[in-house]
Amino acid sequence: MTTSDYNVFEIENFRLQRGITLPSAKLAYKTYGRLAEDKSNVILYPTSYGAQHYDTEWLIGPGKILDPSEWFIVVPNMFGNGLSSSPSNLDAPFGTDRYPVFTHWDNVHAQRRLLNEVFGVDRLAMAYGWSMGAQQALHWGAIFPDKVARICAVCGSARTSIHNRVFLEGVRVTLTGDPHWQGDHFADHPKRGLRAMGRVYAGWAMSQAFYREKLYEQVGYSSLEDFLVRSWEANFLRRDAHDLLAGLDTWMASDISDNEIYQGDLPRALGAISARSFIMPSRTDLYFTPEDSRLEAEMMQNAEFRPIESIWGHRAGNPALSPADAAFLREAVSDLLGR
């Protein structure tokens, strides 16, 4: 299926990891660049929490972090993001008041089928991802170790940490504190909850130093309130709240070892990743901490720990407004790809 901007890959009777079957799973995706004849130039770039491919394509372009003049870049939209199968677009018997849990096991298996069945691609040159996209990249490395040559995992994790789960529980409670919450669904668009969610998120996604230095005033915002309203509140107000809850479920469940292959053994799952990998946390990330990332990198066969020295917090890994961080990521990708 093709829309005006992206394609949709449909999978009949797609069985999710948690046991529910979707009669017709839909994986929305967009491609950039041209597939080489030998199909050796494929980069997979999965989306992050709450994001759709529109939000992530800023780093794709000639001379940018991912260059489509050399690489065939495939951006699959994560289940639950509103374009791929999500609470906001599922048919009965699902719907916003009863929707399945999507896991990254589901995401990467659907992505592999897309690559195989649509493009005839069996191996990735690189899996690149930020945040929940990095989680998917690491799942690729563990679940399909012979199918990916390189991994660039930016500000993510192989397993959602306990501290990160505490943050996510706080976000969930903040959103469902809206008066429209009915215990299992929202009766109407929860503006109050979404605005509150944006403000909670703003305190975690950016570092203490970011606010101390008032960097928001250097990127087009006249005040802290302006930044919170026009950037953070607005970002969540445009999303479907049920989709955001589904994304939280996926994030909470993220664990490359939570499957029949590794049966919860995280060191074994990390040790199985053979791809040349860059593990790239932000030095000031408050929930994907560099300490956690370093420990995971040490359990991998062929990983380099390469932190981003930045005060942009988690957003150092998605530096649309930070040229220095974007340059650092561009250089890392060039090194990883051997360019």
N, C-alpha and C positions, 0 to 999 in steps of 0.2 A: 504494500500500500504506500502511495506517495502523497504527501501534502505539498503545499507551496514552498515549504522551507526544509522539510526533513522527511525521512522515510520511516515506515513502520514494518517491522518484521513480526509476523504472527506465528505462534507456536500452538498447535492444537493439543489439548489435554496435557498441559504442562504441570507436572507434579512438583509442588514446592517442597523444600526440605522439611518443613514442619507437618507435612502430610496432606495438606489441602491441594486439590487439583483445580487449576484454572482451565475451563473449557477452551478458552482462546486467550493466551497470554500475548501481550503486545509490548514489543521492545522498540521504542522510538530511537532513531539514530540519525546522525548526520556525518558525512564524510568530507574531507578536504584533501586536495591534491590528487595525484594519479597513482593507481596501483601499478607497480612494476611488473613486467612480464613474468619474472620469476617469483613474484609475490614476496619479495624479501624486505620490503620497505614499510611494513605496517606498524604503526604506533597506535595502541589503544589508550584512550584518554577518558576514563569514566567520570561521571559527574559527582559532585559533592552534595552535602546535606542541603535540601531545599532548592538546589540549583537545577536549572535546565541548560541545555547546550548553549542557549543564547548568552547565559551568564558567564560561561567559561571560555568562549571563543576569542576573547580579547588577546590571548597569548599565542594564537595561531596566525601566522602570516609570514611573508618573506622577511628574513632577518630576525624574527621573533623567537620565542622559546621553542615552539614547535613549528618547523618551516615546511609548508606544503609544497614548496618547489622541489624538495628532496624526498619527502615522506608522505605516505598515504595515511592520514590520520582519521581514525574512526572514533567518534564520540557517542557512546551508548548512554541513553538517559536511564538512570537508576530506577528500578521499580519503586513506586511510591512518590515519584516527583511530579506527577500530574500529566506527563506526556506518555510515558510507559504505563503499564497497568498500575493503577493506583486506586485508593478509596474513592476519589472524585470521579472516576470513569468506569468502575467495575459494574457489571450487570448483576441482577439478582442471581443467586441468593445472597450476594455480598452487598456492598453499599456502605455508606458512611457509618452506619450503626453496627456493622459487623463485617470486618475485613480481615484477611489473613495476614500473618506475619511474613514479611519478605526478609530473606537473609542474603548475605553476600554469596553464599553457595548458589542460591537461585540466580543472582545477578550474573556471576561469572559463567555458569552453565548456559544460560540464555545467550550471553555474549559469544561463547565459543560456537554455539550452533549458528548464530548470525554469521560469524566469520567463515565457518565451514560451508554453510549452505548457500549463502548469497555471493561470497567472494572466492570461495575455494581456498581460503587461507588456513593453514594448519599450524603456523608458528609465528609468533610476534617478534618483531625486532626490538620492541620495547613496550612495557606497560608503564604509563606515566599517570600519576594521580596525586591530588591534593586532598587532605582531610579524609572524608569517606571514600574519595577516589583512590587515595593511597591504600586504604584498607582493601579495596577491590584488587589493586595491583598486587598486593602481598598475597591475597587469596589465589590469584593466578599462579604466582610462583610456587605456592605450596600444593595446590590441587593439580596443576598441570605443569610440573617442573620441567618437562621436556618440550614444552610448547611456548616458552618465553625466554628470549636471550638476555634481556636486560630489564631491570626494574628501577624506576625513579620514584621513590615513595616520599612525598613531601608532606610534612606535618600530619602524620597519620600513625597507625599502630597495627600490629598483628592481632592484638586482643584488646578490647576496650578495658581499660584499667578500672579498678574499684573507684578511685577518685573521679575519673571521668564519668562513671555511672552516677555518682552523687550529683555532679553537675547536671546530667541529663534528667535525673529525677526532679531536680529543682525547676528545670525548664518545663517539664511536663506539668507539674503542679501549678506553675505560674499560668500556663496557657489554659488548663482546665479549671482554673479559678474564675474564669469568665462566667457571668450569670447565664449565658446561653448553653452552658454545658449541662447535659441531661444524664450524666452518669456513664453513657456509652457513645454519645454523639453530641454535636452542637445543633441546636434548633435553628440558629441563624449565624451569620458571619460574626465571629467573636472579636470585634474590634478592640475592646478593652484588653482582653487576654493577649492578643497579638501585639498590641503596643507594649504591654508589660513584658512580654517575651523578648521583644527587641531590646528593651533597656537592660534586662538581665544578661542577654547575650553580649551586649556591648561591653559590659564589665569583664567578661571572660575572654572575648576574642581579641581584644587589644590589651597591651601590657600596661603596667603602672607607669612606666617611663613614657609611653606614647601619650598618656594623658598629662603627665607632669610637664612634658615638653610642648604640649598643646599642638601636636602635629595635625590635628583636624583643621586648624586654622590655616595650615599650609597647603591644603588640598581642596579649598573651595567652600569651607563652612565658616560662618561668621562667629559662631559661639559653640559651646558644648551642647546647648539645647538644640541648636540648629543641626548639629551632627547627629544627635540622638533621634530627632524627629525625621529629618529628611533622608538619613542613611539607614538607621536601624529599624525604626518603627515602620517606615515605608517599605523596607525590604520584606518584612513579614506580613504586612497588611495585604500585599498583592498575592499571597499564597493561600491555598486551601488549607484550613486548619486540620482536617482529617489526614491530608497528605503529610503534613508536618508531624503529626503523631505517628504515622506509619514509618516515617524516616527515623524518628527517635527509636522506635522498636528495632529497626534494622541496625542502627548504631549500637544500641545496647547489646544486641546479640552478636556483634562482630567478634569473631574468633577463628583464626585460620585452622585451629586444631579441633573445632567442634564439628566433627563429621565422622563418618564411618572409617575414614582412612587413618586418622590420628587419634581418635577417641579421647580427646581432651589433652593430649600430650603436646604442649606448646613447644618445648625445646626440640622435640622430634620433628614437628611441622616446620619450624624455622630452619632446622638443620637440613631439611629436604630441599630447600630452595637453592637451586644451583645457578640461577641467573646472576650475572654480574649486577650488583645492586648498589645504588646510592640511597642511604637512609638519611633524610634531610629534614630534621626538625628545626623549628625556630628556637633560638636560644631563649626567647622570652615567652614561648607558648605556655599558657596556663593549664591546658588540659592534655595535650599531647607533648609531654615534657621531654626535654633532651635526655634526661636521666633514663626515662623509660625506653626511649629510642635507642640509646647506646647499649642498654642491656639486650635488647632484641637483636641489634646488629651483631653483637658478639656471639650470638648463637647461630648465625648464618654462615654458610660456607665461603661466600665470595662477596661480602658486603663492606662498603666503605661508609663510615660515619662522617657525614659532612654537614654540620649544623650551619644554619643561616644566622649570621651575626647581625641581628636586627632588633629594634625596639618596637616593631610593628606587631609583636605577639603572633597569634595564629595566622593573622592575615599576611604575615611575611611570606607565606607560601602561596598566596594568591595576590601578588603585588601589583594590581592594576594601577594603583596610585603611588607606588614606590619604585622609581626607576632603578635605584641601587640594588634592591632585592631582585627585581626582574633581571638585571644584568648578571647577578650571581647565579640565578637559576639557568639562564641561557648558557653561561659558561659551563655549568655542571652537566647540562644535557649534551652540549657539544663534546665534552670529555667522555661522557658515557657512551655516546654514539661513535666516538672515534673520529670526530670531525675537527 
